[in-house]
Amino acid sequence: VQLVESGGGLVQPGGSLRLSCAASGFTFSSYGMSWYRQVPGKEREFVAFITGTGATKNYADSVKGRFTISRDNTKNSVYLQMNSLKSDDTAAYYCKAWGPGTYWGQGTQVTVSS
């Protein structure tokens, strides 16, 4: 099982980034997928979730209206489109698979700074 995040980087406030998480080793469409984020010294916090079919999504209040989670089951991938980024969004972002098992990726760093 492997989850590999990509797409992080340095962006100015107000900018956008699109994170990707490529999955392998399990039946991707049978798993709900989430994005979490973590800053040093703080607990990992929930960002967004999408069901296996993509029919249901939910978001943390702090990102609602700015971030969009999506998935492509033909590519075994989940995405996080992040718009109107703020300095408070600076964190390591992780994808998580929920299903018969629970799996985490290794994270990708997002830094929002001028």
LUMLO-31215 format. One record per residue: residue number from 1; z negated, y negated, x of N, C-alpha, C in turn. Coordinates in Angstrom, 3 decimals. Example, Ala and Ser with C-alpha at 12.3 -4.5 7.8 and 13.67 -1.06 7.14 Angstrom:
<num:1&n_zz:-7.800&n_yy:5.690&n_xx:13.190&ca_zz:-7.800&ca_yy:4.500&ca_xx:12.300&c_zz:-7.800&c_yy:3.300&c_xx:13.200>
<num:2&n_zz:-7.080&n_yy:2.250&n_xx:12.850&ca_zz:-7.140&ca_yy:1.060&ca_xx:13.670&c_zz:-7.870&c_yy:-0.030&c_xx:12.900>
//
This chain:
<num:1&n_zz:0.000&n_yy:1.191&n_xx:0.845&ca_zz:0.000&ca_yy:0.000&ca_xx:0.000&c_zz:0.000&c_yy:-1.238&c_xx:0.879>
<num:2&n_zz:0.846&n_yy:-2.190&n_xx:0.513&ca_zz:0.910&ca_yy:-3.420&ca_xx:1.283&c_zz:1.237&c_yy:-4.592&c_xx:0.371>
<num:3&n_zz:0.527&n_yy:-5.700&n_xx:0.585&ca_zz:0.821&ca_yy:-6.969&ca_xx:-0.046&c_zz:0.986&c_yy:-7.981&c_xx:1.073>
<num:4&n_zz:2.121&n_yy:-8.649&n_xx:1.109&ca_zz:2.405&ca_yy:-9.589&ca_xx:2.191&c_zz:2.744&c_yy:-10.942&c_xx:1.596>
<num:5&n_zz:1.860&n_yy:-11.911&n_xx:1.830&ca_zz:2.094&ca_yy:-13.277&ca_xx:1.351&c_zz:2.919&c_yy:-14.061&c_xx:2.362>
<num:6&n_zz:3.660&n_yy:-15.019&n_xx:1.846&ca_zz:4.433&ca_yy:-15.925&ca_xx:2.692&c_zz:4.637&c_yy:-17.232&c_xx:1.945>
<num:7&n_zz:5.108&n_yy:-18.234&n_xx:2.670&ca_zz:5.444&ca_yy:-19.508&ca_xx:2.051&c_zz:4.434&c_yy:-20.611&c_xx:2.258>
<num:8&n_zz:3.322&n_yy:-20.299&n_xx:2.887&ca_zz:2.334&ca_yy:-21.338&ca_xx:3.160&c_zz:2.819&c_yy:-22.300&c_xx:4.232>
<num:9&n_zz:2.066&n_yy:-23.374&n_xx:4.411&ca_zz:2.421&ca_yy:-24.352&ca_xx:5.422&c_zz:1.717&c_yy:-25.674&c_xx:5.200>
<num:10&n_zz:2.195&n_yy:-26.684&n_xx:5.892&ca_zz:1.650&ca_yy:-28.031&ca_xx:5.795&c_zz:2.528&c_yy:-28.865&c_xx:4.860>
<num:11&n_zz:1.911&n_yy:-29.528&n_xx:3.906&ca_zz:2.653&ca_yy:-30.343&ca_xx:2.950&c_zz:1.856&c_yy:-31.606&c_xx:2.667>
<num:12&n_zz:2.550&n_yy:-32.684&n_xx:2.373&ca_zz:1.876&ca_yy:-33.940&ca_xx:2.058&c_zz:1.347&c_yy:-33.927&c_xx:0.630>
<num:13&n_zz:0.314&n_yy:-34.700&n_xx:0.361&ca_zz:-0.161&ca_yy:-34.820&ca_xx:-1.024&c_zz:0.963&c_yy:-35.214&c_xx:-1.955>
<num:14&n_zz:0.999&n_yy:-34.560&n_xx:-3.116&ca_zz:2.063&ca_yy:-34.790&ca_xx:-4.072&c_zz:3.257&c_yy:-33.869&c_xx:-3.894>
<num:15&n_zz:3.283&n_yy:-33.147&n_xx:-2.800&ca_zz:4.393&ca_yy:-32.264&ca_xx:-2.515&c_zz:4.280&c_yy:-30.913&c_xx:-3.213>
<num:16&n_zz:5.224&n_yy:-30.033&n_xx:-2.888&ca_zz:5.306&ca_yy:-28.724&ca_xx:-3.527&c_zz:5.470&c_yy:-27.627&c_xx:-2.486>
<num:17&n_zz:5.002&n_yy:-26.453&n_xx:-2.853&ca_zz:5.214&ca_yy:-25.238&ca_xx:-2.070&c_zz:5.375&c_yy:-24.079&c_xx:-3.035>
<num:18&n_zz:6.103&n_yy:-23.072&n_xx:-2.595&ca_zz:6.227&ca_yy:-21.835&ca_xx:-3.375&c_zz:5.763&c_yy:-20.675&c_xx:-2.513>
<num:19&n_zz:4.689&n_yy:-20.035&n_xx:-2.950&ca_zz:4.179&ca_yy:-18.864&ca_xx:-2.257&c_zz:4.813&c_yy:-17.608&c_xx:-2.842>
<num:20&n_zz:5.018&n_yy:-16.629&n_xx:-1.983&ca_zz:5.533&ca_yy:-15.328&ca_xx:-2.400&c_zz:4.582&c_yy:-14.236&c_xx:-1.930>
<num:21&n_zz:4.555&n_yy:-13.159&n_xx:-2.697&ca_zz:3.772&ca_yy:-11.984&ca_xx:-2.317&c_zz:4.640&c_yy:-10.761&c_xx:-2.579>
<num:22&n_zz:5.005&n_yy:-10.078&n_xx:-1.512&ca_zz:5.850&ca_yy:-8.885&ca_xx:-1.615&c_zz:4.977&c_yy:-7.647&c_xx:-1.590>
<num:23&n_zz:5.161&n_yy:-6.768&n_xx:-2.575&ca_zz:4.323&ca_yy:-5.581&ca_xx:-2.723&c_zz:5.106&c_yy:-4.322&c_xx:-2.396>
<num:24&n_zz:4.407&n_yy:-3.330&n_xx:-1.887&ca_zz:5.007&ca_yy:-2.030&ca_xx:-1.638&c_zz:3.924&c_yy:-0.961&c_xx:-1.667>
<num:25&n_zz:4.348&n_yy:0.265&n_xx:-1.959&ca_zz:3.420&ca_yy:1.383&ca_xx:-1.907&c_zz:2.721&c_yy:1.723&c_xx:-3.202>
<num:26&n_zz:3.037&n_yy:1.008&n_xx:-4.284&ca_zz:2.458&ca_yy:1.326&ca_xx:-5.575&c_zz:3.446&c_yy:0.885&c_xx:-6.661>
<num:27&n_zz:3.176&n_yy:1.297&n_xx:-7.896&ca_zz:4.070&ca_yy:0.975&ca_xx:-9.013&c_zz:3.784&c_yy:-0.446&c_xx:-9.470>
<num:28&n_zz:4.525&n_yy:-1.367&n_xx:-8.924&ca_zz:4.235&ca_yy:-2.787&ca_xx:-9.066&c_zz:4.144&c_yy:-3.220&c_xx:-10.522>
<num:29&n_zz:5.043&n_yy:-2.764&n_xx:-11.354&ca_zz:5.086&ca_yy:-3.223&ca_xx:-12.748&c_zz:3.876&c_yy:-2.761&c_xx:-13.563>
<num:30&n_zz:3.115&n_yy:-1.824&n_xx:-13.030&ca_zz:1.917&ca_yy:-1.335&ca_xx:-13.725&c_zz:0.668&c_yy:-2.133&c_xx:-13.386>
<num:31&n_zz:0.819&n_yy:-3.121&n_xx:-12.543&ca_zz:-0.315&ca_yy:-3.885&ca_xx:-12.044&c_zz:-0.246&c_yy:-5.337&c_xx:-12.482>
<num:32&n_zz:-1.387&n_yy:-5.837&n_xx:-12.961&ca_zz:-1.534&ca_yy:-7.276&ca_xx:-13.066&c_zz:-1.654&c_yy:-7.852&c_xx:-11.665>
<num:33&n_zz:-1.224&n_yy:-9.077&n_xx:-11.502&ca_zz:-1.258&ca_yy:-9.720&ca_xx:-10.191&c_zz:-1.948&c_yy:-11.069&c_xx:-10.301>
<num:34&n_zz:-2.732&n_yy:-11.378&n_xx:-9.284&ca_zz:-3.449&ca_yy:-12.646&ca_xx:-9.253&c_zz:-3.229&c_yy:-13.341&c_xx:-7.923>
<num:35&n_zz:-3.438&n_yy:-14.653&n_xx:-7.958&ca_zz:-3.586&ca_yy:-15.443&ca_xx:-6.749&c_zz:-5.024&c_yy:-15.968&c_xx:-6.702>
<num:36&n_zz:-5.591&n_yy:-15.905&n_xx:-5.519&ca_zz:-6.909&ca_yy:-16.464&ca_xx:-5.245&c_zz:-6.772&c_yy:-17.380&c_xx:-4.036>
<num:37&n_zz:-7.788&n_yy:-18.203&n_xx:-3.817&ca_zz:-7.796&ca_yy:-19.036&ca_xx:-2.618&c_zz:-9.219&c_yy:-19.148&c_xx:-2.081>
<num:38&n_zz:-9.290&n_yy:-19.457&n_xx:-0.807&ca_zz:-10.596&ca_yy:-19.526&ca_xx:-0.156&c_zz:-10.554&c_yy:-20.528&c_xx:0.984>
<num:39&n_zz:-11.611&n_yy:-21.345&n_xx:1.042&ca_zz:-11.806&ca_yy:-22.236&ca_xx:2.180&c_zz:-13.003&c_yy:-21.723&c_xx:2.966>
<num:40&n_zz:-13.053&n_yy:-21.995&n_xx:4.246&ca_zz:-14.162&ca_yy:-21.488&ca_xx:5.072&c_zz:-15.510&c_yy:-21.931&c_xx:4.514>
<num:41&n_zz:-16.428&n_yy:-21.000&n_xx:4.445&ca_zz:-17.771&ca_yy:-21.303&ca_xx:3.982&c_zz:-17.952&c_yy:-21.250&c_xx:2.477>
<num:42&n_zz:-16.860&n_yy:-20.999&n_xx:1.743&ca_zz:-16.950&ca_yy:-20.929&ca_xx:0.286&c_zz:-16.448&c_yy:-19.583&c_xx:-0.207>
<num:43&n_zz:-16.847&n_yy:-19.246&n_xx:-1.449&ca_zz:-16.380&ca_yy:-18.000&ca_xx:-2.035&c_zz:-14.899&c_yy:-18.098&c_xx:-2.404>
<num:44&n_zz:-14.270&n_yy:-16.953&n_xx:-2.395&ca_zz:-12.886&ca_yy:-16.891&ca_xx:-2.841&c_zz:-12.848&c_yy:-17.210&c_xx:-4.337>
<num:45&n_zz:-11.905&n_yy:-18.048&n_xx:-4.743&ca_zz:-11.851&ca_yy:-18.464&ca_xx:-6.142&c_zz:-10.516&c_yy:-18.106&c_xx:-6.788>
<num:46&n_zz:-10.608&n_yy:-17.803&n_xx:-8.057&ca_zz:-9.439&ca_yy:-17.435&ca_xx:-8.855&c_zz:-8.520&c_yy:-18.635&c_xx:-9.029>
<num:47&n_zz:-7.218&n_yy:-18.383&n_xx:-8.942&ca_zz:-6.222&ca_yy:-19.429&ca_xx:-9.164&c_zz:-5.370&c_yy:-19.123&c_xx:-10.392>
<num:48&n_zz:-4.769&n_yy:-17.924&n_xx:-10.429&ca_zz:-3.849&ca_yy:-17.603&ca_xx:-11.520&c_zz:-3.703&c_yy:-16.089&c_xx:-11.640>
<num:49&n_zz:-3.308&n_yy:-15.655&n_xx:-12.847&ca_zz:-3.122&ca_yy:-14.233&ca_xx:-13.135&c_zz:-1.889&c_yy:-14.045&c_xx:-14.008>
<num:50&n_zz:-1.206&n_yy:-12.915&n_xx:-13.807&ca_zz:-0.073&ca_yy:-12.561&ca_xx:-14.649&c_zz:-0.128&c_yy:-11.067&c_xx:-14.919>
<num:51&n_zz:0.153&n_yy:-10.676&n_xx:-16.162&ca_zz:0.140&ca_yy:-9.266&ca_xx:-16.501&c_zz:1.369&c_yy:-8.557&c_xx:-15.927>
<num:52&n_zz:1.365&n_yy:-7.233&n_xx:-16.012&ca_zz:2.434&ca_yy:-6.425&ca_xx:-15.433&c_zz:3.813&c_yy:-6.751&c_xx:-15.977>
<num:53&n_zz:3.866&n_yy:-7.075&n_xx:-17.257&ca_zz:5.154&ca_yy:-7.421&ca_xx:-17.871&c_zz:5.504&c_yy:-8.889&c_xx:-17.688>
<num:54&n_zz:4.531&n_yy:-9.678&n_xx:-17.286&ca_zz:4.743&ca_yy:-11.118&ca_xx:-17.179&c_zz:4.539&c_yy:-11.863&c_xx:-18.479>
<num:55&n_zz:4.126&n_yy:-11.156&n_xx:-19.527&ca_zz:4.031&ca_yy:-11.777&ca_xx:-20.839&c_zz:2.836&c_yy:-12.720&c_xx:-20.961>
<num:56&n_zz:1.799&n_yy:-12.464&n_xx:-20.204&ca_zz:0.578&ca_yy:-13.273&ca_xx:-20.299&c_zz:0.210&c_yy:-13.809&c_xx:-18.926>
<num:57&n_zz:-0.141&n_yy:-15.090&n_xx:-18.926&ca_zz:-0.558&ca_yy:-15.758&ca_xx:-17.695&c_zz:-1.810&c_yy:-16.567&c_xx:-17.996>
<num:58&n_zz:-2.665&n_yy:-16.708&n_xx:-17.026&ca_zz:-3.735&ca_yy:-17.681&ca_xx:-17.164&c_zz:-4.038&c_yy:-18.302&c_xx:-15.815>
<num:59&n_zz:-4.689&n_yy:-19.474&n_xx:-15.890&ca_zz:-4.874&ca_yy:-20.318&ca_xx:-14.716&c_zz:-6.287&c_yy:-20.876&c_xx:-14.657>
<num:60&n_zz:-6.730&n_yy:-21.150&n_xx:-13.453&ca_zz:-7.950&ca_yy:-21.926&ca_xx:-13.283&c_zz:-7.706&c_yy:-23.342&c_xx:-13.789>
<num:61&n_zz:-8.737&n_yy:-23.951&n_xx:-14.334&ca_zz:-8.588&ca_yy:-25.307&ca_xx:-14.865&c_zz:-8.109&c_yy:-26.277&c_xx:-13.792>
<num:62&n_zz:-8.514&n_yy:-26.034&n_xx:-12.563&ca_zz:-8.195&ca_yy:-26.965&ca_xx:-11.476&c_zz:-6.711&c_yy:-27.008&c_xx:-11.131>
<num:63&n_zz:-5.945&n_yy:-25.988&n_xx:-11.548&ca_zz:-4.526&ca_yy:-25.942&ca_xx:-11.205&c_zz:-3.625&c_yy:-25.959&c_xx:-12.435>
<num:64&n_zz:-4.214&n_yy:-25.903&n_xx:-13.609&ca_zz:-3.433&ca_yy:-25.845&ca_xx:-14.849&c_zz:-2.527&c_yy:-27.066&c_xx:-14.958>
<num:65&n_zz:-1.269&n_yy:-26.820&n_xx:-15.262&ca_zz:-0.295&ca_yy:-27.901&ca_xx:-15.383&c_zz:0.389&c_yy:-28.256&c_xx:-14.079>
<num:66&n_zz:-0.128&n_yy:-27.756&n_xx:-12.966&ca_zz:0.483&ca_yy:-28.033&ca_xx:-11.655&c_zz:1.044&c_yy:-26.781&c_xx:-11.000>
<num:67&n_zz:0.397&n_yy:-25.640&n_xx:-11.218&ca_zz:0.819&ca_yy:-24.383&ca_xx:-10.605&c_zz:1.415&c_yy:-23.466&c_xx:-11.676>
<num:68&n_zz:2.393&n_yy:-22.663&n_xx:-11.258&ca_zz:3.009&ca_yy:-21.684&ca_xx:-12.155&c_zz:3.109&c_yy:-20.340&c_xx:-11.446>
<num:69&n_zz:2.565&n_yy:-19.311&n_xx:-12.077&ca_zz:2.681&ca_yy:-17.956&ca_xx:-11.536&c_zz:3.845&c_yy:-17.261&c_xx:-12.236>
<num:70&n_zz:4.582&n_yy:-16.465&n_xx:-11.476&ca_zz:5.691&ca_yy:-15.694&ca_xx:-12.038&c_zz:5.833&c_yy:-14.408&c_xx:-11.225>
<num:71&n_zz:6.649&n_yy:-13.510&n_xx:-11.736&ca_zz:6.879&ca_yy:-12.258&ca_xx:-11.017&c_zz:8.284&c_yy:-11.772&c_xx:-11.281>
<num:72&n_zz:8.779&n_yy:-10.975&n_xx:-10.344&ca_zz:10.074&ca_yy:-10.316&ca_xx:-10.481&c_zz:9.845&c_yy:-8.849&c_xx:-10.170>
<num:73&n_zz:9.772&n_yy:-8.035&n_xx:-11.211&ca_zz:9.475&ca_yy:-6.620&ca_xx:-11.016&c_zz:10.635&c_yy:-5.866&c_xx:-10.358>
<num:74&n_zz:11.818&n_yy:-6.447&n_xx:-10.366&ca_zz:12.944&ca_yy:-5.811&ca_xx:-9.673&c_zz:12.835&c_yy:-5.999&c_xx:-8.160>
<num:75&n_zz:12.047&n_yy:-7.009&n_xx:-7.768&ca_zz:11.858&ca_yy:-7.280&ca_xx:-6.340&c_zz:10.430&c_yy:-6.978&c_xx:-5.874>
<num:76&n_zz:9.616&n_yy:-6.438&n_xx:-6.788&ca_zz:8.212&ca_yy:-6.136&ca_xx:-6.454&c_zz:7.518&c_yy:-7.347&c_xx:-5.835>
<num:77&n_zz:7.699&n_yy:-8.487&n_xx:-6.480&ca_zz:7.160&ca_yy:-9.719&ca_xx:-5.921&c_zz:6.518&c_yy:-10.585&c_xx:-6.991>
<num:78&n_zz:5.504&n_yy:-11.309&n_xx:-6.570&ca_zz:4.861&ca_yy:-12.306&ca_xx:-7.419&c_zz:4.905&c_yy:-13.634&c_xx:-6.665>
<num:79&n_zz:4.979&n_yy:-14.719&n_xx:-7.436&ca_zz:5.170&ca_yy:-16.038&ca_xx:-6.844&c_zz:4.136&c_yy:-17.014&c_xx:-7.391>
<num:80&n_zz:3.895&n_yy:-18.057&n_xx:-6.633&ca_zz:3.060&ca_yy:-19.156&ca_xx:-7.098&c_zz:3.761&c_yy:-20.454&c_xx:-6.735>
<num:81&n_zz:4.303&n_yy:-21.119&n_xx:-7.741&ca_zz:4.917&ca_yy:-22.431&ca_xx:-7.546&c_zz:3.817&c_yy:-23.471&c_xx:-7.663>
<num:82&n_zz:3.628&n_yy:-24.245&n_xx:-6.615&ca_zz:2.560&ca_yy:-25.238&ca_xx:-6.573&c_zz:3.171&c_yy:-26.625&c_xx:-6.467>
<num:83&n_zz:2.945&n_yy:-27.437&n_xx:-7.478&ca_zz:3.461&ca_yy:-28.802&ca_xx:-7.518&c_zz:2.301&c_yy:-29.800&c_xx:-7.525>
<num:84&n_zz:2.621&n_yy:-31.047&n_xx:-7.237&ca_zz:1.620&ca_yy:-32.121&ca_xx:-7.241&c_zz:0.375&c_yy:-31.714&c_xx:-6.443>
<num:85&n_zz:0.615&n_yy:-31.235&n_xx:-5.260&ca_zz:-0.484&ca_yy:-30.718&ca_xx:-4.446&c_zz:-1.455&c_yy:-31.816&c_xx:-4.030>
<num:86&n_zz:-2.718&n_yy:-31.436&n_xx:-3.970&ca_zz:-3.795&ca_yy:-32.337&ca_xx:-3.588&c_zz:-4.501&c_yy:-31.784&c_xx:-2.354>
<num:87&n_zz:-5.258&n_yy:-32.632&n_xx:-1.689&ca_zz:-5.990&ca_yy:-32.171&ca_xx:-0.506&c_zz:-6.971&c_yy:-31.055&c_xx:-0.872>
<num:88&n_zz:-7.486&n_yy:-31.079&n_xx:-2.087&ca_zz:-8.416&ca_yy:-30.036&ca_xx:-2.535&c_zz:-7.756&c_yy:-28.667&c_xx:-2.675>
<num:89&n_zz:-6.429&n_yy:-28.635&n_xx:-2.659&ca_zz:-5.725&ca_yy:-27.353&ca_xx:-2.742&c_zz:-5.619&c_yy:-26.675&c_xx:-1.382>
<num:90&n_zz:-6.045&n_yy:-27.353&n_xx:-0.332&ca_zz:-6.028&ca_yy:-26.759&ca_xx:0.996&c_zz:-6.919&c_yy:-25.523&c_xx:1.039>
<num:91&n_zz:-6.339&n_yy:-24.401&n_xx:1.420&ca_zz:-7.063&ca_yy:-23.132&ca_xx:1.437&c_zz:-6.148&c_yy:-22.035&c_xx:1.959>
<num:92&n_zz:-6.740&n_yy:-20.889&n_xx:2.232&ca_zz:-5.959&ca_yy:-19.679&ca_xx:2.430&c_zz:-5.734&c_yy:-19.061&c_xx:1.058>
<num:93&n_zz:-4.497&n_yy:-18.712&n_xx:0.760&ca_zz:-4.130&ca_yy:-18.154&ca_xx:-0.543&c_zz:-3.835&c_yy:-16.660&c_xx:-0.398>
<num:94&n_zz:-4.424&n_yy:-15.894&n_xx:-1.325&ca_zz:-4.323&ca_yy:-14.440&ca_xx:-1.292&c_zz:-3.758&c_yy:-13.926&c_xx:-2.608>
<num:95&n_zz:-2.929&n_yy:-12.910&n_xx:-2.541&ca_zz:-2.547&ca_yy:-12.235&ca_xx:-3.776&c_zz:-3.368&c_yy:-10.960&c_xx:-3.915>
<num:96&n_zz:-3.569&n_yy:-10.575&n_xx:-5.167&ca_zz:-4.389&ca_yy:-9.414&ca_xx:-5.496&c_zz:-3.693&c_yy:-8.614&c_xx:-6.576>
<num:97&n_zz:-3.690&n_yy:-7.309&n_xx:-6.429&ca_zz:-3.110&ca_yy:-6.409&ca_xx:-7.421&c_zz:-4.240&c_yy:-5.728&c_xx:-8.178>
<num:98&n_zz:-4.134&n_yy:-5.738&n_xx:-9.520&ca_zz:-5.131&ca_yy:-5.126&ca_xx:-10.402&c_zz:-4.478&c_yy:-3.960&c_xx:-11.130>
<num:99&n_zz:-5.054&n_yy:-2.783&n_xx:-11.027&ca_zz:-4.500&ca_yy:-1.653&ca_xx:-11.766&c_zz:-5.345&c_yy:-0.431&c_xx:-11.511>
<num:100&n_zz:-4.718&n_yy:0.726&n_xx:-11.414&ca_zz:-5.472&ca_yy:1.932&ca_xx:-11.053&c_zz:-6.226&c_yy:1.756&c_xx:-9.734>
<num:101&n_zz:-5.714&n_yy:0.922&n_xx:-8.868&ca_zz:-6.396&ca_yy:0.527&ca_xx:-7.646&c_zz:-6.460&c_yy:-0.988&c_xx:-7.578>
<num:102&n_zz:-7.170&n_yy:-1.505&n_xx:-6.613&ca_zz:-7.225&ca_yy:-2.946&ca_xx:-6.380&c_zz:-6.853&c_yy:-3.214&c_xx:-4.936>
<num:103&n_zz:-5.882&n_yy:-4.114&n_xx:-4.745&ca_zz:-5.389&ca_yy:-4.358&ca_xx:-3.389&c_zz:-5.303&c_yy:-5.856&c_xx:-3.129>
<num:104&n_zz:-5.517&n_yy:-6.227&n_xx:-1.881&ca_zz:-5.445&ca_yy:-7.618&ca_xx:-1.440&c_zz:-4.421&c_yy:-7.762&c_xx:-0.326>
<num:105&n_zz:-3.770&n_yy:-8.924&n_xx:-0.284&ca_zz:-2.953&ca_yy:-9.282&ca_xx:0.852&c_zz:-3.795&c_yy:-9.911&c_xx:1.942>
<num:106&n_zz:-3.116&n_yy:-10.305&n_xx:3.020&ca_zz:-3.825&ca_yy:-10.842&ca_xx:4.191&c_zz:-3.978&c_yy:-12.365&c_xx:4.138>
<num:107&n_zz:-3.274&n_yy:-12.998&n_xx:3.208&ca_zz:-3.405&ca_yy:-14.440&ca_xx:3.013&c_zz:-2.353&c_yy:-15.263&c_xx:3.726>
<num:108&n_zz:-2.118&n_yy:-16.445&n_xx:3.183&ca_zz:-1.237&ca_yy:-17.422&ca_xx:3.801&c_zz:-1.906&c_yy:-18.795&c_xx:3.665>
<num:109&n_zz:-1.861&n_yy:-19.582&n_xx:4.723&ca_zz:-2.583&ca_yy:-20.858&ca_xx:4.751&c_zz:-1.740&c_yy:-21.966&c_xx:4.142>
<num:110&n_zz:-2.371&n_yy:-22.725&n_xx:3.265&ca_zz:-1.773&ca_yy:-23.926&ca_xx:2.696&c_zz:-2.639&c_yy:-25.110&c_xx:3.095>
<num:111&n_zz:-2.019&n_yy:-26.098&n_xx:3.731&ca_zz:-2.735&ca_yy:-27.301&ca_xx:4.133&c_zz:-2.038&c_yy:-28.508&c_xx:3.526>
<num:112&n_zz:-2.795&n_yy:-29.263&n_xx:2.743&ca_zz:-2.260&ca_yy:-30.462&ca_xx:2.104&c_zz:-2.883&c_yy:-31.671&c_xx:2.796>
<num:113&n_zz:-2.061&n_yy:-32.392&n_xx:3.521&ca_zz:-2.573&ca_yy:-33.505&ca_xx:4.311&c_zz:-1.448&c_yy:-34.468&c_xx:4.646>
<num:114&n_zz:-1.802&n_yy:-35.740&n_xx:4.737&ca_zz:-0.819&ca_yy:-36.737&ca_xx:5.147&c_zz:-0.868&c_yy:-36.944&c_xx:6.663>
//
